[in-house]
């Protein structure tokens, strides 16, 4: 009982000290916020293979890393986005990858550059960049008007051994 009282007092002090943090968290939970998706990037920069199961991406003029990935064997332009929880694709890309969704699947909410959007969750069997290949990758599918490019998010990157940025290059290692 003593431990519960201490936890209660501690939680109360934290709540009093940081009310804006709790308000932001509560607002996000109430809105089922998943992601913030940025606007469509400019043209694609190709990935350059290194030895073994590694790949190197060069930053574009805007500082973003782009590549041509193979998703379920289909080529797709991607933008690496460490701020995205999932790989994010639109409905057209999902159909090209063999992912079939019904309108009733779009039950989750996400914040995009175009405002809040309904999204569906799916899985991509495999995503490859150069010699790196990741299987069973969680993805978020948006309606076409909410997302103009594919975002390669943390559901892909977190399955790598490492990823590191140095001097305008992004090194991926599996």
Order of alpha helices (4+ residues) and beta strands (2+ residues): alpha-alpha-beta-beta-beta-beta-beta-beta-alpha-beta-beta-beta-beta-alpha-beta-beta
